[in-house]
Each structure stands twice: as structure tokens, then as C-alpha cells.
Amino acid sequence: MGKDGHNAVRVTTTLTRQQHGELSRLGETHRVKVAWLVRHAVERLLDEANRGTLPLDFSSGEHHA
């Protein structure tokens, strides 16, 4: 995604305070923004799903639409 936002969609989610705090610390350590970390995590998840190596168990009932 370019900085101008072309070809992009904004997504909103809720994190626990602990998750946000850990992401913030990780971002500060590596000098990146939390948004970059989230985009990177999504990219990795999609890559793994496309390779058939998705490490998620959707049968646990913990996912929500």
C-alpha cells in the first residue's frame, strides 16, 4: 500500500490493552508503527494460508464474524 492510500481499505478492530502495549513496545524497539506490524502480520497470515500452512484451528469456536 502506498502512502497515498490508493488500493487500500481501512479496517477497525479491538485489541486488549496488553496486546496493544506489547505491539507498541515492539514497534518502539524496531522503530516501526503498530499499523505496520499489523499489516505485516496480515501479510504473513495470508501467505501461510495460500501455502496451506495456516496455523489456526477454526474448529475451536473462538473465531467470530
Buried (B, 14 or more C-beta within 10 A) or exposed (E): EEEEEEEEEEEEEEEEEEEEEBBEEEBEEEEBEBEEBBBEEEEEEEEEEEEEEEEEEEEEEEEEE
